[in-house]
Each structure stands twice: as C-alpha cells, then as structure tokens.
Amino acid sequence: MKKVTHDQIVINEKLGDFFVDIAKLVFVGVVLSTLLDMAESKGFVLFIGTWSTVVLGAMGFIIYDKANYLKRRR
C-alpha cells in the first residue's frame, strides 16, 4: 500500500481551494457581465458561466474531499 505524505494532503487541499476560488470568480464574472449591456446572447453567457461554475466547484470539492480522505487514512 502506498504511503500518503503530508505534502500530498496539503497539495490536494490547496488544489481544491484553487478550483473553488476559480468557480467563484467565474460566477461573479458572469453576473457582472450580464448586468452590463452586452451584444452577445445573455442566455448563452449565463449558461456557459453557470456550467463552468458548477464544474469547477465540483472539481474543487472532489479534490478537497480526497485530501480529507487521505488525512483520515493516514
């Protein structure tokens, strides 16, 4: 069985936090861009922004959960 190091756990936690932060930034960007008068389709921008937020947030939480699992296994 492969031994889990403290560095691997910290890296997974930081990577999870990174993806959650990116998801928050994408969401704020989408909200702000729709408040401004845009020439692009607002529905399309909202769809892509919401989809990106959900995917990036899920990735962040999955990676963060993996770090917590590795902590408990140690």
Beta strands, then each sheet from edge to edge (+ up, - down):
end
